[in-house]
Each structure stands twice: as C-alpha cells, then as structure tokens.
Amino acid sequence: MKNHPIIMILTAPIVSLVYVIFLPFIGFAMLFWIILKKLANVLSLISHRAFQAGGDALRKTVHFTWVPSFSYFAGRKKKEKP
C-alpha cells in the first residue's frame, strides 16, 4: 500500500509531534524498568541468603523447582541419593 505524497507531507508534523511528546515517557518507563529490575535482583539475593541461613527442612519445602522453559519429553534424570 503506497501513501500519497501530500498525505505524507501533511501527517509528518503530527507524527513528529506525537513522537516528541511521548519520548520522555518512554525514557521514564525504561528508567523505572531498570530500577525495578535492580530492586528485584537485590530482593532475590536477600531472600536467597535468608533461605540459606534457614534449616534444611524449610528450604526443601519452599524450594521451587519447576522451570517453564525446560521440557522433559524423554523423562527427567533421577538424582542419585548419597
């Protein structure tokens, strides 16, 4: 689909204005995303250290082992018990 050159010339200032208006919001959204990511990493580290300090029974009951990106079509290898 090809646009008429007159339509493109008339809509260019409007599209540019929308871009200029929303660019700071995109920057703030990226900044907040980075801050939230760093905060999540810090909280994850704190919780990991808290579970390490706790007993083995607590760690085994709360540990989350399911990983959605893994698929075990041929079955999962069993861990050997010492």
Summary of the structure (lengths in Angstrom):
residues: 82
radius of gyration: 25.7
end to end distance: 67.7
largest distance: 77.4
contacts: 115
relative contact order: 0.05
helix: 68%
strand: 0%
